Amino acid sequence: MKSTPINFIVRIKKQKEDALEYIIDAYMPLVKTIAMKIYELIQKEAKNEILFALTQLEELDRNIFMMKYYLEISNSEIADSLGLTKAAVDNRIYRGKKVLATNPKLKERFV
């Protein structure tokens, strides 16, 4: 291959592409692993904050929240299991959300 300015530019581009491809192949798994660990820590921290915030609620309201958001039980089923009306459960969830929304970190989740 004759050495011309165009050939030189083509060779340089190819080297850059090869280097970039190597970097991506070599470090992407590491970046993904780190990102996943950070995500897991954030999720765990958020869950702990919510559980701590739930301690601000009365025991009945705390039980309702646990059933609704952790066990994913419907409001009607919660009402039946606790001997309340569905409206009472709805009201307790509404008021509980207002209490939890006073926590700045949780406000966006419950408003």
N, C-alpha and C positions, 0 to 999 in steps of 0.2 A: 504494500500500500504506500503510495506516494505521500510524503509529508506535505500537506497543504494546510492553510489556516482552517479550512472547513473540516478536514479530517481530524485536526487537533481538537477542535471544538466538539466533534462527535465523540472522540475518545474521552474527553473530560466529562461530558454529559453521562456517558456510560459508566464511568468510574463513580460519579456521584450517585447515580441510580443504584449501582451495586452496593455502595456503602450504606445508602438509606435503607435498602432492602435488608441488608444484614442487621442493621440496628433495630429495625422493626421486628425481624424474626427473633433476634436474640433477647430483646428487652420487653416485648409486648406481653409475654406470659408473666413476667415479674410485675409489670405495671398493672395487669389485670388482677393479680393476686393481692397486691397492695390496695387497690381500689376496693376489692371485695372485703378485705379486712376492715378498712375504714368504714364501709357501708354497714358491716355487721356491728361495729362498735357504736355507730350512730343509732342504729336500730335498738340496740341493747340499752343505750343511754336514754333514748326516748321512752322505751318501755318502762324503765326504772322511774323516770320522771312522772309518768302517768300513774304508775302504781303508788308512788309516794303522794301524789296529788289526791289520789282516791282516799287517802287516810283523812283528808279534810271533810269528807262526807260522813253522814250518819251511817250506821251499820246497814240499815235497810237499803239506803240509796247506793251504798258501796256494792252490796249484793246485786242490786238491779244492774248497775254498770258492768259488773263482772259477767253477769249472765248475758247481757246484751252485746257487749263489745269483745269479750274474750271467748265466751261459749257460743256466741252468735245465735242466741235464742230469741225468738220473736217476742214482741211486747205482749201479745195475747197469751203466749205460753208462760211468760214470766208472771203475768197477772194470775193465771190459773195456779201456778205452783206456789205463789206467795199469798194467795187468798185476797188479792186486790182486784180492783177493776182495771181495765185497760187504760182508762182515762187517768187513773191514779198513777199508773206506771209511766204513762206519757208525761204527766206533770212532774213527777220526780226526776225523770231524765232531763226534762227541760230545765228545771231548777238546778239540778246537779251540773249541767253544762255551764250554767251561768256562774256557779261557784268555781268550777275548774277554769273558766275563762279569765278569772282574776289573776291566774298564773300567766305571766307574759309568754313563757315558752309554750304553753298549751293553748293560748288564746286562739291561734289560727286553726287548731284542730276542732274546737268546739263551738266556734261562732259561725 
